[in-house]
């Protein structure tokens, strides 16, 4: 799990950056307050770039609270969970 505090919250700029890095299946997603995703994995490298709100992510390494402007990169197969108390919106992408 790699976290970068980019400060960037403009969706168009985020999408353009991820496209330049070779990410595909790029889309925006929002979760309502109280949303929870139990332990799971993804088959590809995943990115979550928060542009509004905050979300708590957990891996076997620990937990991190992500806020607007934060970018999380998860290697393929990383076991993780997520929850938001306040609601969150983010840009998602995958890379093989």
PAMI-720621 format. One record per residue: residue in one letter; y, z, x of N, C-alpha, C, O, CB in turn. Coordinates in nm, 2 decimals. Each point is the difference from the previous one (the first is absolute). Glycine has a CB too. Example, Ala and Ser with C-alpha at 12.3 -4.5 7.8 and 13.67 -1.06 7.14 Angstrom:
BEGIN
 type     ny     nz     nx    cay    caz    cax     cy     cz     cx     oy     oz     ox    cby    cbz    cbx
    a  -0.57   0.78   1.32   0.12   0.00  -0.09   0.12   0.00   0.09   0.00   0.07   0.10  -0.12   0.05  -0.29
    s   0.23  -0.19   0.15   0.11   0.00   0.09   0.11   0.08  -0.08   0.11   0.01   0.05  -0.17  -0.23   0.07
END
This chain:
BEGIN
 type     ny     nz     nx    cay    caz    cax     cy     cz     cx     oy     oz     ox    cby    cbz    cbx
    x  -0.12   0.00   0.09   0.12   0.00  -0.09   0.12   0.00   0.09   0.02   0.08   0.09  -0.14   0.04  -0.28
    x   0.21  -0.22   0.17   0.12  -0.01   0.07   0.12   0.01  -0.10   0.00  -0.08  -0.09  -0.11  -0.06   0.28
    x   0.21   0.22  -0.16   0.12   0.01  -0.09   0.12  -0.03   0.08   0.02   0.05   0.12  -0.13   0.13  -0.26
    x   0.20  -0.26   0.08   0.12  -0.04   0.07   0.11   0.03  -0.10   0.00  -0.04  -0.12  -0.11  -0.14   0.26
    x   0.22   0.25  -0.10   0.11   0.03  -0.08   0.10  -0.11   0.02   0.09   0.01   0.09  -0.13   0.24  -0.08
    x   0.03  -0.36  -0.08   0.09  -0.12   0.02   0.14   0.01  -0.06   0.09  -0.06   0.05  -0.30  -0.07  -0.05
    x   0.22   0.20  -0.11   0.12   0.01  -0.07   0.03  -0.12  -0.09   0.10   0.00  -0.08  -0.01   0.13   0.27
    x  -0.18  -0.23  -0.18   0.02  -0.12  -0.08  -0.05   0.02  -0.14  -0.12   0.04  -0.02   0.10  -0.18   0.22
    x   0.10   0.11  -0.30  -0.04   0.01  -0.14   0.03  -0.12  -0.09  -0.03   0.00  -0.12   0.07   0.24   0.14
    x   0.00  -0.35   0.05   0.03  -0.12  -0.08  -0.13  -0.08   0.00  -0.06  -0.05   0.10   0.30   0.04  -0.03
    x  -0.29  -0.01  -0.19  -0.13  -0.07  -0.02  -0.01  -0.13   0.06  -0.10  -0.03   0.07   0.08   0.15  -0.28
    x   0.12  -0.21   0.20  -0.01  -0.13   0.06  -0.01   0.00   0.15  -0.08  -0.08   0.05   0.22   0.00  -0.24
    x  -0.07   0.17   0.25  -0.01   0.02   0.15  -0.14   0.05   0.04  -0.06  -0.04   0.10   0.31   0.08  -0.09
    x  -0.30   0.05  -0.09  -0.14   0.06   0.03  -0.10  -0.11  -0.01  -0.09  -0.02   0.08   0.16   0.25  -0.17
    x  -0.07  -0.31  -0.02  -0.09  -0.10  -0.03   0.00  -0.11   0.12  -0.10  -0.04   0.05   0.12   0.08  -0.30
    x   0.10  -0.08   0.29   0.02  -0.09   0.10  -0.06   0.05   0.14  -0.07  -0.08   0.07   0.28  -0.01  -0.19
    x  -0.18   0.22   0.15  -0.06   0.06   0.12  -0.15  -0.01   0.00  -0.07  -0.03   0.10   0.27   0.18  -0.09
    x  -0.26  -0.11  -0.13  -0.15   0.00  -0.01  -0.06  -0.14   0.01  -0.10  -0.02   0.06   0.12   0.23  -0.20
    x   0.05  -0.30   0.08  -0.05  -0.14   0.01   0.00  -0.05   0.15  -0.09  -0.06   0.04   0.18   0.01  -0.27
    x   0.02   0.09   0.30   0.01  -0.04   0.14  -0.11   0.06   0.08  -0.04  -0.05   0.11   0.29   0.03  -0.13
    x  -0.30   0.14  -0.02  -0.10   0.07   0.07  -0.14  -0.05  -0.04  -0.10   0.05   0.06   0.25   0.15  -0.04
    x  -0.16  -0.29  -0.11  -0.13  -0.06  -0.04  -0.07   0.07  -0.12  -0.11  -0.02  -0.02   0.09  -0.04   0.25
    x   0.10   0.15  -0.30  -0.06   0.07  -0.11  -0.01  -0.10  -0.12   0.08  -0.09  -0.01   0.01   0.31   0.08
    x  -0.19  -0.21  -0.15  -0.02  -0.08  -0.12  -0.02   0.09  -0.12   0.01   0.12   0.01  -0.11  -0.31   0.12
    x   0.09   0.13  -0.25  -0.02   0.08  -0.12   0.12   0.11  -0.01  -0.03   0.11  -0.03  -0.23  -0.15   0.03
    x   0.38  -0.01   0.03   0.11   0.09  -0.01   0.06   0.01  -0.14   0.02  -0.10  -0.06   0.04   0.04   0.30
    x  -0.05   0.19  -0.28   0.06   0.02  -0.14   0.06   0.14  -0.01  -0.02   0.08   0.09  -0.16  -0.23  -0.18
    x   0.27   0.17  -0.01   0.06   0.13  -0.02  -0.09   0.08  -0.10  -0.06  -0.06  -0.09   0.29  -0.03   0.14
    x  -0.22   0.22  -0.04  -0.08   0.08  -0.09   0.08   0.13  -0.02   0.06   0.05   0.09  -0.28  -0.15  -0.01
    x   0.21   0.15  -0.20   0.07   0.13  -0.03  -0.10   0.09  -0.07  -0.08  -0.04  -0.09   0.30  -0.07   0.07
    x  -0.22   0.24   0.06  -0.08   0.10  -0.07   0.09   0.10  -0.06   0.10   0.05   0.05  -0.29  -0.08   0.12
    x   0.15   0.07  -0.29   0.07   0.11  -0.08  -0.02   0.13   0.06  -0.10   0.03   0.08   0.08  -0.16  -0.29
    x   0.11   0.22   0.19  -0.01   0.14   0.04  -0.14   0.06  -0.05  -0.04  -0.03  -0.11   0.29   0.06   0.10
    x  -0.32   0.04   0.10  -0.13   0.05  -0.03  -0.11  -0.09   0.03  -0.12   0.04  -0.03   0.23   0.09  -0.14
    x  -0.09  -0.25   0.22  -0.11  -0.09   0.03  -0.08   0.05   0.12   0.06   0.06   0.09   0.08  -0.25  -0.18
    x  -0.27   0.17   0.08  -0.09   0.04   0.11  -0.11  -0.10   0.02  -0.06  -0.05  -0.09   0.11   0.29   0.04
    x  -0.08  -0.27   0.18  -0.11  -0.09   0.04  -0.09   0.08   0.09   0.04   0.05   0.10   0.10  -0.26  -0.11
    x  -0.26   0.23  -0.04  -0.10   0.08   0.07  -0.04  -0.07   0.13   0.04  -0.12   0.03  -0.13   0.22  -0.25
    x   0.01  -0.04   0.30  -0.05  -0.05   0.13  -0.06  -0.14  -0.02  -0.08  -0.03  -0.09   0.03   0.26   0.17
    x   0.09  -0.33   0.00  -0.04  -0.14   0.00   0.03  -0.07   0.13   0.07   0.06   0.09  -0.04  -0.07  -0.34
    x  -0.08  -0.11   0.27   0.03  -0.08   0.12   0.03  -0.14  -0.05  -0.02  -0.04  -0.12  -0.14   0.18   0.26
    x   0.21  -0.22  -0.04   0.03  -0.14  -0.03  -0.07  -0.08   0.11  -0.01   0.05   0.11   0.24   0.00  -0.22
    x  -0.28  -0.17   0.08  -0.07  -0.08   0.10   0.09  -0.07   0.10  -0.05  -0.04   0.11  -0.12   0.00  -0.28
    x   0.30   0.04   0.15   0.09  -0.06   0.10   0.11   0.10   0.04   0.02   0.10  -0.07  -0.06  -0.33  -0.04
    x   0.11   0.19   0.21   0.12   0.08   0.04   0.10   0.00  -0.11   0.02  -0.11  -0.06  -0.06   0.06   0.31
    x   0.09   0.16  -0.28   0.10   0.02  -0.12   0.13   0.05   0.05   0.01   0.08   0.09  -0.20  -0.05  -0.25
    x   0.30  -0.07   0.09   0.13   0.05   0.03   0.06   0.05  -0.14  -0.02  -0.07  -0.10   0.05  -0.08   0.30
    x   0.04   0.26  -0.20   0.07   0.05  -0.11   0.14   0.04   0.05   0.02   0.08   0.09  -0.23   0.01  -0.21
    x   0.31  -0.16   0.07   0.14   0.02   0.04   0.08   0.05  -0.12   0.02  -0.08  -0.09  -0.04  -0.11   0.27
    x   0.06   0.31  -0.17   0.07   0.07  -0.11   0.14  -0.05  -0.01   0.07   0.00   0.10  -0.22   0.20  -0.08
    x   0.19  -0.24  -0.14   0.14  -0.04  -0.02   0.07   0.09  -0.10   0.12  -0.01  -0.02  -0.18  -0.22   0.08
    x  -0.01   0.32  -0.13   0.06   0.09  -0.10  -0.10   0.11  -0.02  -0.12  -0.02  -0.02   0.26  -0.16  -0.09
    x  -0.09   0.30   0.10  -0.08   0.12  -0.03  -0.07   0.05   0.12   0.04  -0.02   0.11  -0.07  -0.06  -0.34
    x  -0.08   0.15   0.20  -0.09   0.06   0.11  -0.14   0.01  -0.04  -0.03   0.02  -0.12   0.23   0.10   0.21
    x  -0.29  -0.12   0.01  -0.14   0.01  -0.03  -0.07   0.08   0.12   0.04  -0.02   0.11  -0.04  -0.20  -0.24
    x  -0.09   0.31   0.09  -0.08   0.07   0.10  -0.13  -0.07   0.03  -0.07  -0.03  -0.10   0.18   0.25   0.02
    x  -0.13  -0.26   0.20  -0.12  -0.07   0.04  -0.09   0.10   0.09   0.05   0.07   0.08   0.07  -0.30  -0.09
    x  -0.25   0.22  -0.02  -0.09   0.09   0.08  -0.11  -0.09   0.06  -0.06  -0.09  -0.07   0.12   0.29  -0.07
    x  -0.09  -0.17   0.27  -0.12  -0.06   0.06  -0.08   0.12   0.06   0.04   0.11  -0.01   0.08  -0.34   0.06
    x  -0.23   0.19   0.02  -0.07   0.11   0.07   0.08   0.06   0.11  -0.04   0.10   0.05  -0.18  -0.22  -0.12
    x   0.32   0.05   0.12   0.09   0.05   0.10   0.10   0.10  -0.05   0.05   0.08   0.08  -0.08  -0.30   0.04
    x   0.06   0.22  -0.25   0.10   0.09  -0.05   0.08  -0.07  -0.12  -0.04  -0.10  -0.05   0.06   0.22   0.27
    x   0.09  -0.06  -0.25   0.09  -0.04  -0.11   0.14  -0.04   0.05   0.04   0.06   0.10  -0.17   0.08  -0.26
    x   0.19  -0.23   0.10   0.14  -0.04   0.03   0.07  -0.04  -0.13  -0.05  -0.07  -0.08  -0.02   0.00   0.31
    x   0.20   0.13  -0.24   0.08  -0.04  -0.11   0.09  -0.12   0.04   0.07   0.01   0.09  -0.07   0.23  -0.18
    x  -0.02  -0.35   0.01   0.07  -0.12   0.03   0.12  -0.01  -0.10  -0.02   0.02  -0.12  -0.19  -0.13   0.21
    x   0.33   0.08  -0.04   0.12  -0.02  -0.08   0.05  -0.14   0.02  -0.04  -0.08   0.08   0.10   0.33  -0.06
    x   0.04  -0.28  -0.10   0.07  -0.13   0.00   0.03  -0.04   0.14   0.06   0.08   0.08   0.03  -0.05  -0.31
    x  -0.13  -0.15   0.28   0.03  -0.05   0.13  -0.12   0.02   0.10   0.00  -0.05   0.11   0.24   0.09  -0.15
    x  -0.34   0.04  -0.01  -0.12   0.03   0.09  -0.10  -0.11  -0.02  -0.02  -0.05  -0.11   0.06   0.30   0.10
    x  -0.11  -0.28   0.12  -0.11  -0.10   0.00  -0.12   0.06   0.05   0.00   0.07   0.10   0.16  -0.26  -0.06
    x  -0.27   0.17  -0.11  -0.14   0.06   0.03  -0.09  -0.12   0.03  -0.01  -0.09  -0.09   0.05   0.30  -0.05
    x  -0.10  -0.22   0.25  -0.10  -0.10   0.04  -0.14   0.08   0.00  -0.01   0.09   0.08   0.18  -0.24   0.05
    x  -0.26   0.10  -0.20  -0.14   0.06   0.00  -0.10  -0.11   0.05  -0.01  -0.11  -0.06   0.07   0.26  -0.14
    x  -0.13  -0.11   0.30  -0.11  -0.10   0.05  -0.11  -0.01  -0.11  -0.02   0.09  -0.08   0.07  -0.02   0.32
    x  -0.11  -0.19  -0.24  -0.11  -0.02  -0.09  -0.10   0.11   0.01  -0.04   0.05   0.10   0.07  -0.30  -0.08
    x  -0.08   0.29  -0.14  -0.11   0.10  -0.01   0.05   0.14   0.01  -0.08   0.10   0.00  -0.06  -0.26   0.10
    x   0.27   0.19  -0.09   0.06   0.13   0.01  -0.01   0.07  -0.13   0.05  -0.04  -0.10   0.10  -0.03   0.28
    x  -0.23   0.18  -0.19  -0.01   0.08  -0.12   0.13   0.08  -0.03   0.05   0.07   0.09  -0.30  -0.05  -0.05
    x   0.30  -0.04  -0.16   0.13   0.06  -0.03   0.01   0.03  -0.15  -0.08  -0.05  -0.08   0.18  -0.06   0.28
    x   0.00   0.19  -0.24   0.04   0.03  -0.14   0.15   0.00   0.00   0.07   0.00   0.10  -0.28   0.14  -0.15
    x   0.27  -0.14  -0.08   0.14   0.00  -0.01   0.04   0.06  -0.14  -0.08  -0.01  -0.10   0.10  -0.20   0.24
    x   0.09   0.28  -0.14   0.06   0.05  -0.12   0.15   0.01   0.01   0.06   0.01   0.10  -0.27   0.12  -0.14
    x   0.27  -0.15  -0.08   0.15   0.02  -0.01   0.03   0.09  -0.11  -0.04  -0.01  -0.11   0.07  -0.22   0.20
    x   0.06   0.33  -0.06   0.05   0.09  -0.10   0.12  -0.06  -0.07   0.03   0.04  -0.12  -0.12   0.15   0.25
    x   0.17  -0.27  -0.06   0.13  -0.05  -0.05   0.00  -0.15  -0.05   0.09  -0.04  -0.07   0.01   0.21   0.22
    x  -0.20  -0.24  -0.11  -0.01  -0.15  -0.02   0.04  -0.07   0.13   0.07   0.06   0.08  -0.01  -0.03  -0.33
    x  -0.11  -0.15   0.26   0.02  -0.07   0.13  -0.01  -0.15  -0.03  -0.08  -0.04  -0.09  -0.01   0.23   0.23
    x   0.16  -0.27  -0.06  -0.01  -0.15   0.00  -0.02  -0.04   0.14   0.07   0.05   0.09   0.07  -0.08  -0.30
    x  -0.22  -0.07   0.24  -0.03  -0.04   0.13  -0.05  -0.15   0.01  -0.04  -0.06  -0.11  -0.01   0.30   0.17
    x   0.06  -0.30   0.05  -0.05  -0.13   0.03  -0.13   0.01   0.07  -0.02   0.08   0.09   0.25  -0.18  -0.07
    x  -0.33   0.03  -0.07  -0.14   0.00   0.05  -0.03  -0.13   0.07   0.05  -0.10  -0.04  -0.12   0.26  -0.14
    x  -0.02  -0.15   0.28  -0.05  -0.12   0.06  -0.13   0.02   0.07  -0.03   0.11   0.03   0.27  -0.19   0.00
    x  -0.31  -0.03  -0.01  -0.13   0.01   0.07  -0.01  -0.10   0.12   0.07  -0.10   0.00  -0.18   0.17  -0.22
    x   0.03  -0.03   0.32  -0.01  -0.09   0.11  -0.15   0.01   0.05  -0.05   0.11   0.02   0.29  -0.09   0.05
    x  -0.30  -0.14  -0.05  -0.14   0.00   0.04   0.00   0.02   0.15  -0.11   0.00   0.06   0.04  -0.15  -0.24
END
